[in-house]
Amino acid sequence: MLDTLGDAIAIQRVSWRKPRAVDFRSIQGAIGADGLGNLLSGLAGTVPNTTYGMSIAVAELTGVAARRIGICVGAVFVVLAFLPKFVTLIVAIPGPVVAAYYVILVALIFVFGMKILLSEGLDYRKGLVVGVAFWLGIAFQFDWIYPEYLQGAWGELLGNGMTVGGLTVILLTVFGEIGGGGQSRLKTRLTAETWPEVDAFLSKFAARKRWGEEMETRLRAVGEETMQILTHGEAEETADEERNLMLIARSDGKAADLEFIATTDATNIEDQLAMLSEAAASVPVETETPLRLLRHYASSIRHQQYHDIDILTIRVDAVGRTGQVGWD
């Protein structure tokens, strides 16, 4: 699952000509397809399957990432499964030639992975998580940490660097959330009428943290523009399509992280913000205003879309650079 998750995110980034927010609805589909494939493999008595990161490096190297090409390649693989002589010819390729091929692909994958990590900034906390997970994964992969105690099922589980690294990232992230600043939650309906409730919640949160009037104003402004964007077009919705909202506010030193969790909407705010710099004459000015104000007040904005939920994470700094969009 972790392998498919990482590969699906990476292939999305390398496939788009212009930077876009990751479509986690497609990621969900990839993980679901991977699970279904493994289920069918188990029922058929064959080996399990997974995605392979080599295709990411090939797409990066060749610039070819069209979906129809992937379908054609899959069809070729199906045909080759019934041609053992051709497969034998591929297996007969000399080891040094295959090694050189893999060196290039692995190098490209490593560099591309670093680009993803650095795309939205690597602060000390993220750097610590990534560094510890990376080296623990390598250590367990090559049996550098108490190999005599890791036998049997535990040896199989913890002998994979990706599994250990992924679990380390999850555990360190959860520990950071628990050990970080306190958080407050608000559950309400996502309508224009509930804005006063959200405004009062943000005011109380800023007062409890003793951030002062300037920070309180910034938080309330971010909340107002975000609510206006999320509730845009709600007049066309029916009563059966009423959306709910959970707002989570966390403190991180002098900064605040606001997480708006709502039922799914069709638009991605990150992509809308990216389009502001592209002078789209067809977009009315009054529609752009909330987006521009949100970009002005927020330090970073991440919009993750799933099949049944949207997660909009906004970071607000009291003093510092603003208007940066993080691609996630």
Secondary structure, 3 states (H helix, E strand, C coil): CHHHHHHHHHHHHHHCCCCCCCEHHHHHHHHHHHHHHHHHHHHHCCCCCCCCCHHHHHHHHHCCCCHHHHHHHHHHHHHHCCCHHHHHHHHCCCHHHHHHHHHHHHHHHHHHHHHHHHCCCCCHHHHHHHHHHHHHHHHHHCCCCCHHHCCHHHHHHHCCHHHHHHHHHHHHHHHHHHHCCCEEEEEEECCHHHHHHHHHHHHHHHHHHCCCHHHHHHHHHHHHHHHHHHCCCHHHCCHHHCCEEEEEEEEECCEEEEEEEECCCCCCHHHHHHHHHHCCCCCCHHHHHHHHHHHHHCCEEEEEECCCCEEEEEEEECCCCCCCCCCC
